[in-house]
Amino acid sequence: MLRQLLPRCGRALRAPASRTPYALPTLQRASRWYSIQPEAASVAKPLDIDPTKLSITKTQNPKTPKDPSELVFGREFTDHMLTIEWTKNDGWLTPTIQPYQNLSLDPATCVFHYAFECFEGMKAYRDSKGQIRLFRPDKNMERFNKSAARIALPTFSPTSLIDLIAKFVKLEERFIPDGRGYSLYLRPTLIGTQKTLGIGAPGSALLFVIASPVGPYYPTGFKAVSLEATDYAVRAWPGGVGDKKLGANYAPCIVPQMEAASRGFQQNLWLFGPEEYVTEVGTMNLFVAIRNKETNQKELITAPLDGTILGGITRDSILSLAREKLAPDGWLISERKITMPQLYEASLEGRLIEVFGAGTAAVVSPVRKISWKGKLVDCGLAENEESGEVANKMKTWIEARQYGDEEHEWSHIC
Amino acid sequence: MLRQLLPRCGRALRAPASRTPYALPTLQRASRWYSIQPEAASVAKPLDIDPTKLSITKTQNPKTPKDPSELVFGREFTDHMLTIEWTKNDGWLTPTIQPYQNLSLDPATCVFHYAFECFEGMKAYRDSKGQIRLFRPDKNMERFNKSAARIALPTFSPTSLIDLIAKFVKLEERFIPDGRGYSLYLRPTLIGTQKTLGIGAPGSALLFVIASPVGPYYPTGFKAVSLEATDYAVRAWPGGVGDKKLGANYAPCIVPQMEAASRGFQQNLWLFGPEEYVTEVGTMNLFVAIRNKETNQKELITAPLDGTILGGITRDSILSLAREKLAPDGWLISERKITMPQLYEASLEGRLIEVFGAGTAAVVSPVRKISWKGKLVDCGLAENEESGEVANKMKTWIEARQYGDEEHEWSHIC
């Protein structure tokens, strides 16, 4: 069973385990508006996804894949989509690959009103032998299930969905451009589809996967970005849902990002609390490489999984690679809190080696400066540099595993 | 222009004012994934909604309204829906009343992925003369615009939308049952409809209003509910978006509510911080009537608008009525923080007069007990009582204005 431990008291927060639905004999009508639906009890034990039942209907109008140089992230999609419906009575229904098409939904559907929606972002890569590979899909499935459970949507067998996604990707193989930096971005999405306005666990849901061919994030090499520290809005907090990949966490990020852009910064940097802990950059995790004031030891730091950041898979991969390849060279690898004043002090004292964001889209995204309280904090790059050494290495190391140049358990051949 | 002041530093958080879009000459491609779309700048000044252009297409298959005694909240809808599309280039397009029908949306539409969605809940009532009335619709429109601006969705003229909603309600008049407690629940909803996965301000949106006939929340008189205090999950945070009526705030509430229900409590009570401030009950505001320890003065308390609660219109109405009708009787009316330990102490000392939730659905919802840290806190009702005096009065006073028994500026005749 999925268990998500919460930072404040360590209690599991999930849909209550399957049990006889609690009867509210005299109060049932009175609590109609906010009532727990009987379907709640079935959320914990849906009939699982069965990939052997996959039904495929191919398009009659196949598209011509776009010229790879013209690809823009998330604008063009492949010919088909993978869909799996779920209902409280029957669990997961027949998985279907069908032509990419609009969803037709009643305007009362709960996804439009209460944000019953979560998603994943992952990529399929073509290796030098022409094989198609996924990168750590088990981590995406694990997070997808945790996100779903947190908003009372159904969970599923991770391996079954990976199996189906692999079949879907193979079918759309011709949309994956050759070459380093190219990939097929995959967007597994789960939405609640119950069409009533009462607030409760959805009695039906739809899981779908769409795919968009994408080009390299940095077509001509790294371009360092500058950030504006956001201290007037808070993205996430302990005990909240900022550590889940819910739609709910994204729409509120746009205005602070537009604010930053209006002053010439490409991204905003989310601070947290009176200590001004550095948490995330835009929708990426953040890494800071710093030299210790006393010992001079180099330390690679990223915020801990305390509920205020998303547990990124690129973040996890960078931590693993750093422990494997940087630690033997004397680096300290830390998941710990670091504050903006500490970062500023390190910069002033020349101890700030480099700063970079980490996410599926860019792998790593080097940072040049951070605007904070009227100061412009220098993040360690020379004027003619667009990235630091750690960012360079990480991109190379991760891509080697993504594109199968290095055989590794992180890479899943479809 | 809309301005929403934030608690921490009083800065306005909204879409940047219309200005030449900031050019990112060398970094534009690098920031593709998270980039600010050019459409962002137009969010601040859309062409406004024009109610004179309303186009009406009536259904060919009118429904027979359900027997009023069989109505369940938000399950049955009227014959038509009001829709208004918005695009970054053209602003608000022709308002349309058309047959109630499914929305057909590309699976990449941003409402499914990033929760670009906000809504309102309001009601239309039939008065004793047969006139149809809305209750404080200006307050709904004000909040709707604030919610929209916070997630980079377009805003609009409040009076224009009220005008259109009034026309829509008049058209659906036959669905509003006669009698106290019956009404037509209205759900204005605004969703982002841009069909790309890049995260930015949506370049298109759809505003729709659907209507559901509802019966009295308490068909046979008040039924007091019992609550479980939730200390392991946090609904809202200062600087977050918990004070906006965004879909994002609702899906995360279900699991804590199911947890409460699994232990026999109808609702959960959201606490905040180490002080355990009492904030909201389920998705209603909370009122506490208490007698002062020193002075014995009666005080009606509700949490202040500090970003951790939704500014409910029923909450605002209760505060107004309390200042108008209870204060002259010696009551102190307070928007201030109160902690769970303080509430517990008052209960032990017999100073807790009553506790009730407040929202559009129930108007007021009396509370019998609160489960908190293994204790069952008695909220002042006698065993044979289902509601306290203040709750009774408030329901009577508010309904008198909703149903037009008392002519008042809060009531808007359609």
HADDOCK unambig.tbl for C-alpha pairs under 7 A between the chains (distance, minus, plus):
assign (segid A and resid 8 and name CA) (segid B and resid 232 and name CA) 6.43 0.50 0.50
assign (segid A and resid 9 and name CA) (segid B and resid 232 and name CA) 6.43 0.50 0.50
assign (segid A and resid 14 and name CA) (segid B and resid 255 and name CA) 6.10 0.50 0.50
assign (segid A and resid 15 and name CA) (segid B and resid 255 and name CA) 5.49 0.50 0.50
assign (segid A and resid 15 and name CA) (segid B and resid 258 and name CA) 6.76 0.50 0.50
assign (segid A and resid 16 and name CA) (segid B and resid 258 and name CA) 6.67 0.50 0.50
assign (segid A and resid 16 and name CA) (segid B and resid 259 and name CA) 6.01 0.50 0.50
assign (segid A and resid 16 and name CA) (segid B and resid 262 and name CA) 6.84 0.50 0.50
assign (segid A and resid 22 and name CA) (segid B and resid 261 and name CA) 6.86 0.50 0.50
assign (segid A and resid 22 and name CA) (segid B and resid 262 and name CA) 6.04 0.50 0.50
assign (segid A and resid 22 and name CA) (segid B and resid 264 and name CA) 6.68 0.50 0.50
assign (segid A and resid 27 and name CA) (segid B and resid 223 and name CA) 6.57 0.50 0.50
assign (segid A and resid 30 and name CA) (segid B and resid 217 and name CA) 6.20 0.50 0.50
assign (segid A and resid 30 and name CA) (segid B and resid 218 and name CA) 5.61 0.50 0.50
assign (segid A and resid 30 and name CA) (segid B and resid 223 and name CA) 6.08 0.50 0.50
assign (segid A and resid 31 and name CA) (segid B and resid 266 and name CA) 6.69 0.50 0.50
assign (segid A and resid 33 and name CA) (segid B and resid 73 and name CA) 6.57 0.50 0.50
assign (segid A and resid 33 and name CA) (segid B and resid 361 and name CA) 6.94 0.50 0.50
assign (segid A and resid 36 and name CA) (segid B and resid 258 and name CA) 6.19 0.50 0.50
assign (segid A and resid 36 and name CA) (segid B and resid 261 and name CA) 6.86 0.50 0.50
assign (segid A and resid 73 and name CA) (segid B and resid 33 and name CA) 6.60 0.50 0.50
assign (segid A and resid 73 and name CA) (segid B and resid 198 and name CA) 6.39 0.50 0.50
assign (segid A and resid 74 and name CA) (segid B and resid 196 and name CA) 5.31 0.50 0.50
assign (segid A and resid 74 and name CA) (segid B and resid 197 and name CA) 4.50 0.50 0.50
assign (segid A and resid 74 and name CA) (segid B and resid 198 and name CA) 5.87 0.50 0.50
assign (segid A and resid 75 and name CA) (segid B and resid 196 and name CA) 4.97 0.50 0.50
assign (segid A and resid 75 and name CA) (segid B and resid 197 and name CA) 6.75 0.50 0.50
assign (segid A and resid 101 and name CA) (segid B and resid 106 and name CA) 6.54 0.50 0.50
assign (segid A and resid 102 and name CA) (segid B and resid 104 and name CA) 5.77 0.50 0.50
assign (segid A and resid 102 and name CA) (segid B and resid 105 and name CA) 4.94 0.50 0.50
assign (segid A and resid 102 and name CA) (segid B and resid 106 and name CA) 4.26 0.50 0.50
assign (segid A and resid 102 and name CA) (segid B and resid 107 and name CA) 5.94 0.50 0.50
assign (segid A and resid 103 and name CA) (segid B and resid 104 and name CA) 5.52 0.50 0.50
assign (segid A and resid 103 and name CA) (segid B and resid 105 and name CA) 5.25 0.50 0.50
assign (segid A and resid 103 and name CA) (segid B and resid 106 and name CA) 6.14 0.50 0.50
assign (segid A and resid 103 and name CA) (segid B and resid 107 and name CA) 6.17 0.50 0.50
assign (segid A and resid 104 and name CA) (segid B and resid 102 and name CA) 5.77 0.50 0.50
assign (segid A and resid 104 and name CA) (segid B and resid 103 and name CA) 5.53 0.50 0.50
assign (segid A and resid 104 and name CA) (segid B and resid 104 and name CA) 4.40 0.50 0.50
assign (segid A and resid 104 and name CA) (segid B and resid 105 and name CA) 6.51 0.50 0.50
assign (segid A and resid 105 and name CA) (segid B and resid 102 and name CA) 4.93 0.50 0.50
assign (segid A and resid 105 and name CA) (segid B and resid 103 and name CA) 5.26 0.50 0.50
assign (segid A and resid 105 and name CA) (segid B and resid 104 and name CA) 6.50 0.50 0.50
assign (segid A and resid 106 and name CA) (segid B and resid 101 and name CA) 6.54 0.50 0.50
assign (segid A and resid 106 and name CA) (segid B and resid 102 and name CA) 4.25 0.50 0.50
assign (segid A and resid 106 and name CA) (segid B and resid 103 and name CA) 6.14 0.50 0.50
assign (segid A and resid 107 and name CA) (segid B and resid 102 and name CA) 5.92 0.50 0.50
assign (segid A and resid 107 and name CA) (segid B and resid 103 and name CA) 6.16 0.50 0.50
assign (segid A and resid 112 and name CA) (segid B and resid 117 and name CA) 6.44 0.50 0.50
assign (segid A and resid 113 and name CA) (segid B and resid 117 and name CA) 6.71 0.50 0.50
assign (segid A and resid 113 and name CA) (segid B and resid 118 and name CA) 6.85 0.50 0.50
assign (segid A and resid 113 and name CA) (segid B and resid 119 and name CA) 6.70 0.50 0.50
assign (segid A and resid 113 and name CA) (segid B and resid 247 and name CA) 5.12 0.50 0.50
assign (segid A and resid 114 and name CA) (segid B and resid 247 and name CA) 3.92 0.50 0.50
assign (segid A and resid 114 and name CA) (segid B and resid 248 and name CA) 6.26 0.50 0.50
assign (segid A and resid 114 and name CA) (segid B and resid 250 and name CA) 4.97 0.50 0.50
assign (segid A and resid 114 and name CA) (segid B and resid 251 and name CA) 5.33 0.50 0.50
assign (segid A and resid 115 and name CA) (segid B and resid 115 and name CA) 5.60 0.50 0.50
assign (segid A and resid 115 and name CA) (segid B and resid 247 and name CA) 4.72 0.50 0.50
assign (segid A and resid 115 and name CA) (segid B and resid 248 and name CA) 5.22 0.50 0.50
assign (segid A and resid 115 and name CA) (segid B and resid 250 and name CA) 6.86 0.50 0.50
assign (segid A and resid 115 and name CA) (segid B and resid 251 and name CA) 5.70 0.50 0.50
assign (segid A and resid 116 and name CA) (segid B and resid 251 and name CA) 5.38 0.50 0.50
assign (segid A and resid 117 and name CA) (segid B and resid 112 and name CA) 6.44 0.50 0.50
assign (segid A and resid 117 and name CA) (segid B and resid 113 and name CA) 6.72 0.50 0.50
assign (segid A and resid 118 and name CA) (segid B and resid 113 and name CA) 6.86 0.50 0.50
assign (segid A and resid 119 and name CA) (segid B and resid 113 and name CA) 6.70 0.50 0.50
assign (segid A and resid 150 and name CA) (segid B and resid 252 and name CA) 6.65 0.50 0.50
assign (segid A and resid 150 and name CA) (segid B and resid 255 and name CA) 6.67 0.50 0.50
assign (segid A and resid 151 and name CA) (segid B and resid 251 and name CA) 5.33 0.50 0.50
assign (segid A and resid 151 and name CA) (segid B and resid 252 and name CA) 5.18 0.50 0.50
assign (segid A and resid 151 and name CA) (segid B and resid 254 and name CA) 6.49 0.50 0.50
assign (segid A and resid 151 and name CA) (segid B and resid 255 and name CA) 6.48 0.50 0.50
assign (segid A and resid 152 and name CA) (segid B and resid 254 and name CA) 6.60 0.50 0.50
assign (segid A and resid 152 and name CA) (segid B and resid 255 and name CA) 6.12 0.50 0.50
assign (segid A and resid 196 and name CA) (segid B and resid 74 and name CA) 5.33 0.50 0.50
assign (segid A and resid 196 and name CA) (segid B and resid 75 and name CA) 4.99 0.50 0.50
assign (segid A and resid 197 and name CA) (segid B and resid 74 and name CA) 4.51 0.50 0.50
assign (segid A and resid 197 and name CA) (segid B and resid 75 and name CA) 6.75 0.50 0.50
assign (segid A and resid 198 and name CA) (segid B and resid 73 and name CA) 6.39 0.50 0.50
assign (segid A and resid 198 and name CA) (segid B and resid 74 and name CA) 5.88 0.50 0.50
assign (segid A and resid 200 and name CA) (segid B and resid 254 and name CA) 5.99 0.50 0.50
assign (segid A and resid 201 and name CA) (segid B and resid 254 and name CA) 6.37 0.50 0.50
assign (segid A and resid 217 and name CA) (segid B and resid 30 and name CA) 6.14 0.50 0.50
assign (segid A and resid 218 and name CA) (segid B and resid 30 and name CA) 5.65 0.50 0.50
assign (segid A and resid 223 and name CA) (segid B and resid 27 and name CA) 6.41 0.50 0.50
assign (segid A and resid 223 and name CA) (segid B and resid 30 and name CA) 6.08 0.50 0.50
assign (segid A and resid 232 and name CA) (segid B and resid 8 and name CA) 6.40 0.50 0.50
assign (segid A and resid 232 and name CA) (segid B and resid 9 and name CA) 6.50 0.50 0.50
assign (segid A and resid 232 and name CA) (segid B and resid 239 and name CA) 6.36 0.50 0.50
assign (segid A and resid 233 and name CA) (segid B and resid 239 and name CA) 4.45 0.50 0.50
assign (segid A and resid 233 and name CA) (segid B and resid 240 and name CA) 6.08 0.50 0.50
assign (segid A and resid 234 and name CA) (segid B and resid 239 and name CA) 4.97 0.50 0.50
assign (segid A and resid 234 and name CA) (segid B and resid 240 and name CA) 5.07 0.50 0.50
assign (segid A and resid 235 and name CA) (segid B and resid 240 and name CA) 6.35 0.50 0.50
assign (segid A and resid 239 and name CA) (segid B and resid 232 and name CA) 6.41 0.50 0.50
assign (segid A and resid 239 and name CA) (segid B and resid 233 and name CA) 4.48 0.50 0.50
assign (segid A and resid 239 and name CA) (segid B and resid 234 and name CA) 4.95 0.50 0.50
assign (segid A and resid 240 and name CA) (segid B and resid 233 and name CA) 6.10 0.50 0.50
assign (segid A and resid 240 and name CA) (segid B and resid 234 and name CA) 5.14 0.50 0.50
assign (segid A and resid 240 and name CA) (segid B and resid 235 and name CA) 6.34 0.50 0.50
assign (segid A and resid 247 and name CA) (segid B and resid 113 and name CA) 5.11 0.50 0.50
assign (segid A and resid 247 and name CA) (segid B and resid 114 and name CA) 3.93 0.50 0.50
assign (segid A and resid 247 and name CA) (segid B and resid 115 and name CA) 4.73 0.50 0.50
assign (segid A and resid 248 and name CA) (segid B and resid 114 and name CA) 6.26 0.50 0.50
assign (segid A and resid 248 and name CA) (segid B and resid 115 and name CA) 5.22 0.50 0.50
assign (segid A and resid 248 and name CA) (segid B and resid 248 and name CA) 4.15 0.50 0.50
assign (segid A and resid 250 and name CA) (segid B and resid 114 and name CA) 4.96 0.50 0.50
assign (segid A and resid 250 and name CA) (segid B and resid 115 and name CA) 6.87 0.50 0.50
assign (segid A and resid 251 and name CA) (segid B and resid 114 and name CA) 5.32 0.50 0.50
assign (segid A and resid 251 and name CA) (segid B and resid 115 and name CA) 5.71 0.50 0.50
assign (segid A and resid 251 and name CA) (segid B and resid 116 and name CA) 5.38 0.50 0.50
assign (segid A and resid 251 and name CA) (segid B and resid 151 and name CA) 5.34 0.50 0.50
assign (segid A and resid 252 and name CA) (segid B and resid 150 and name CA) 6.67 0.50 0.50
assign (segid A and resid 252 and name CA) (segid B and resid 151 and name CA) 5.20 0.50 0.50
assign (segid A and resid 254 and name CA) (segid B and resid 151 and name CA) 6.50 0.50 0.50
assign (segid A and resid 254 and name CA) (segid B and resid 152 and name CA) 6.61 0.50 0.50
assign (segid A and resid 254 and name CA) (segid B and resid 200 and name CA) 5.98 0.50 0.50
assign (segid A and resid 254 and name CA) (segid B and resid 201 and name CA) 6.37 0.50 0.50
assign (segid A and resid 255 and name CA) (segid B and resid 14 and name CA) 6.05 0.50 0.50
assign (segid A and resid 255 and name CA) (segid B and resid 15 and name CA) 5.49 0.50 0.50
assign (segid A and resid 255 and name CA) (segid B and resid 150 and name CA) 6.67 0.50 0.50
assign (segid A and resid 255 and name CA) (segid B and resid 151 and name CA) 6.48 0.50 0.50
assign (segid A and resid 255 and name CA) (segid B and resid 152 and name CA) 6.12 0.50 0.50
assign (segid A and resid 258 and name CA) (segid B and resid 15 and name CA) 6.78 0.50 0.50
assign (segid A and resid 258 and name CA) (segid B and resid 16 and name CA) 6.65 0.50 0.50
assign (segid A and resid 258 and name CA) (segid B and resid 36 and name CA) 6.20 0.50 0.50
assign (segid A and resid 259 and name CA) (segid B and resid 16 and name CA) 6.02 0.50 0.50
assign (segid A and resid 261 and name CA) (segid B and resid 22 and name CA) 6.85 0.50 0.50
assign (segid A and resid 261 and name CA) (segid B and resid 36 and name CA) 6.96 0.50 0.50
assign (segid A and resid 262 and name CA) (segid B and resid 16 and name CA) 6.86 0.50 0.50
assign (segid A and resid 262 and name CA) (segid B and resid 22 and name CA) 6.10 0.50 0.50
assign (segid A and resid 264 and name CA) (segid B and resid 22 and name CA) 6.68 0.50 0.50
assign (segid A and resid 266 and name CA) (segid B and resid 31 and name CA) 6.67 0.50 0.50
assign (segid A and resid 361 and name CA) (segid B and resid 33 and name CA) 6.88 0.50 0.50
